[in-house]
């Protein structure tokens, strides 16, 4: 308990060392004060708010769009209430829209013609401009302009350049893009126009189940070299826009696996220890790097029940040993920023 913050007031270490101590948070239906107290207790200072866009599958030509860009509907009002409460408690916000599909993955959108691609991008543009307006209205500190759109990044580089220019005419806060860990980060051509290089950091770290702390730390070495080189190339800090580990025995082998692909594997068993060691290794290897701007863990559900920790294999650290490891490291000032 010594590492926990029970004052209800964040330490605001970000203003000292520039590290974003982040969490992707869902299910705000319960008491906002109670939910925010739990985050502050664990020294979380940045909250990722994630609105969802929707299209049917990876061949759909157009996603759902707002009825009126810049006019807030009921869902927007709900997000706005949460964000205002977060700000009132002294915490910071990253607004990070995600595209959700019933079938397929947003990184592999497959459209047949340039006209189809133009239609798709225009629908995305309308959604993002809507949220850029919302971000400016609420003084949101960081806007993520996209997450894991590899096929569009490769197919439509000029469209992205134009969208960034338009966003900057509307929104005065900082920008990032969330590139997937498995090569997309090297294909993004607009890092020079972002404030942070965002990485969805589900890097494979070990080959064995139940790894030791030493094994997990060793698995980070080659990835750290790549990240350091990427930061140096663009002179931009690296931000893990998303990272997380399941609480199971193979969490560090394929950290990105989730859902049915995981649940159908009878060889996967709950292991809070593996999750906790993955958190510890991550902090030991990355936290004090000068070029590292922080991270957003996936994911924190405000309605998680305490009893779920014993058999839960999901990503949440809540009520598991990893929660305390997170609180310990998030509660530390990174002194490398002063060197």
N, C-alpha and C positions, 0 to 999 in steps of 0.2 A: 504493500500500500504506500510505501515511502515515495514511489515514483509517480503516484497519481496526484492529480490536481483537483482538490475538493472545494476550491474557493468559488467556483462558478465563473471565474474570470480567466480568460486565456493568458498565458505568459507572453504571447506575441513575440516569440523569438524570431519570427520572420523578419521583423524590423532590424534585428541585430545581424543575422547571418544570411538572410535571403533564401532560406530553405523553405519550400512549401511542404508542410506537414499535412498531407491530404488524405481524404477518404471519400470514396464513392458511396453515397448514402441514399437509401430508398425507404419507402413506407413512412411517410410523415403524418399518418393519420392520428397517431397518439399525441399526447401533450408535447408541444414543441419545446417548452422549457425543459421538460424531463429528458427529451431526446438530445437536446443541445448540451445539457449538463453531462450526459454520458460521454459525448465526444470531447468536451473540455476536460473531463476527468482523465482521459487518455492522451491529453496534450495535442489533440487534433486542432489545427488552426485554419485549414482550408477544406472546404466542402465542395465536391463535384456534384452539381445538380444536372440531371440527365433527362431532358425531354426526348421522347421517342417520335421519330418520323416512321411512316409505314408505307411499304409497297408489297405486293403479293409475292413476288419471287425475283430471281436474278435476271429475268427476261422482261420484266414489267417496264414499260416505257415512261411511266410517270408516277411519282409518289403523291400521296395526299398533300394538299397545300392548305394554308390558312384561308378562311373565307375572305378576310381583309387584312393585308399586310400592315402591321403596325397598329392594329386594333385588337385589343386583348379580349380573348374569349374566356370561358369559365375555367378551362385548364390553365391558361396563362395566369389568371388571377390567383389560382391555387399556388403555382410556382412563385409568384410575386410575393405572396404572403409568407411563404417559407423563407425566401431570400431576404426579405426585410427583417424577419426575426433573426436570421443568422447574422446579418450585419449589425443589428442592434445589440447582439451579444459579443461583438468585437471579433467575429470570425470573418474569413474571406471566402470568396466564391469563384469557382471555375464553372462556367456554363458550357456543357459538353453534349450537344445533341448527338443521338445515335440513330442510325437507320436500322429498323427492324424489318425482317422479312419472314413470311410464313414458311418459305422454302428457299434455300440457297444462302449465300453469304455476300455481304455488301462489297467485299473485296473482289469478287468474281462476277460482277455484273456483265451480262453478255447481251448486247444489242446488235441488230442486224445492219443498220444503216446510220449514216451521219445525222440524218434527220431525227432518228430515234434517240441518238445520243444527245442531240441538242434539246429535244423535248424533255429528256430525263434531267439534264443539267438545269434547265430553266425551272423545273419544279423544285429541285434542290435549292437553287438560288433564292427562290421566293421564301422557302422555309428559313434559310439561314439569315436573310436580310431581316425577316420578321424577328428572329431572336437577337440579331445584332442591335435592332432598335430597342428591344426589351433590355438588353444588357446595358446600353447607354442610359436608358431611363432609370435603371436601378443602381447605376454606378458599380456594376459588376467588374471585378478586377481583371478577370482573364476569360477570354472567349476561345474555345476550341472550334476551329472552322470546319473540321471534318475528322472522321475516324475510319481508317482502314478502307479507303477507296482506291485501291491499287489500280484496277482496270481503268477507272476514270482519270486518275493521275497520269497514266501512260497515254491514254487516248486523247485527253483534252487539256493539255498544259496551258494553252492560251485562255481557256475558260476560267481556270483557277486563278491565273494572274489577274484577269479582269474582275473576278469576284473579290479578291483580296483588296484591290484598289477601291471597289465600291464599299466594302465593309469599312475601310479606313476613313471614308468620307462620312460615315454614320457613327462609328464607334471609336472612342478615344482611349479605351483600355488596351491591355496587352493581348497578343495573339499567339496561338500555337496550333499545330496540326498534329493529330495522333496517328503516326505511321506504325504499321505492324512490324514486329521484331524480325521477321524472316526474309528481309531484303527490301521491303518497300521504302524504308528510311533512306536507302541509297538512290532511289528513283525519283524522289521529290526534288523539284527544281527551284522551289520558292523558299527554301529555308532562310535565305538572306532577308526575306521580308517578314519573318516571324520573330517574336521575342524569345521563344523557346523552341528547341527541337523536341517535339513530343514523341515518345516511344511507348507503344503497347508492349511492355517488357516481359513477355512470357518465354524467355529464353530457356532452352533445355540446359540443365546443369549437371545432371548425373546419369549414369547408365543403370545404377542399381537401386532397388527399393530399400527403404529404411537407411538412407545415407547418413554418414556422420557429418558433423559440422565442418570438419576439415575437407571432406569430399565436396560438399556444396560450395565452400569458399573457393576451392580449386577450380570448380566448374565455371566460376565467374571470370576467370583471368582473361580468356580470349575475347569475351564480350566487352570487358572493360577497355581493352586496347582499341577495339573498333569504335566504342563510344567516345573515347578520348580523342581519337583521330577525327571523328565526325564533328565533334565540338570545335576542334582546332581549325578544321577546314572552313567552317562558316563563322567562327568566332562567336558562337552562340552556346548558351548553357543547355545541357540535356535535362529534360523533365520526363520522368516516367508518368505519362498521362494515365496509365493503368498498369497495375502489377498485382499479382495475388497468387496464393497457393492454396490448394485444397488441403483439408486435413485427412490425408490418406497416405498409404505406404509408397505410392509412386508419384507423388505430387511434383517432385523435382525432375522427373524424366520427361514428361509432357505436360507442363503446367497449363497449357491452353485448353486441354480437353475438359469438357463439361457435359452436363445433360445426359441424354440417352446413351451416348458413347461411353460414358463413365459408369452409369447405373447398370448396364448390361454385362459388365465385366465382373465376374464372380471372384477374380483374384485380387480385386481392389478392396482393401479393408481400411477402416478408420484408423488414423494415426495422428493425434494431436502433436505428438513429438516431432514428426517429420515437418509438419507445418511450422512449428515453432522454430526449429533449427533453420528452416529456409528463411524465415524472417530475420533471425539473428545473423545469418551469413550475409544477407542482403545489406543490412546496416553496417556490418563490419567492413565489407568490401567497398561500398559506395558512398556512405553518408558523408565522409570527410573529404571527398574529392572536390576540388575547387570548382570544377566545371559542372558539377551535379547540382541541379536546382531543387530536387525533392521528388516526391512521388505521391500517387493516389492509389490506395489499396482498394482492391475489388474483393469483397464488397461488404457493406454494413447495412443490415436491416434493422430498423428501429423496433420492429415487432418480433425479433428473435426471442425465443423462450430459453431460459437458463438451462432447462433439462436437455435441450437439443445438443449441447456440447458433447455429450457422452457418445452419441452414435452418429453425429452429423459429419458428413464428408464434404460439405460444401466449402466455398471459399471464405465464408465469414470467419473472422478471428474472434467474434464476440463470445464471451463466456468461455474462451479457450486460453491456454497458456500464451499464445501469440498476442493476445490483447495486451497482456502485461509487458511483453517484450517491446511492442509498439509504443506503449506509454513511456517506457524507460528511455528509448532512443529519441522519441519525439520531444521528450522533456529536457534533452541536452542541447546546449548551444554548440554549434560547429565552429571551433576556434580557427579552422583552416582559412576561413573567410577573412581573418585579420592578418594572415601571414603575408 
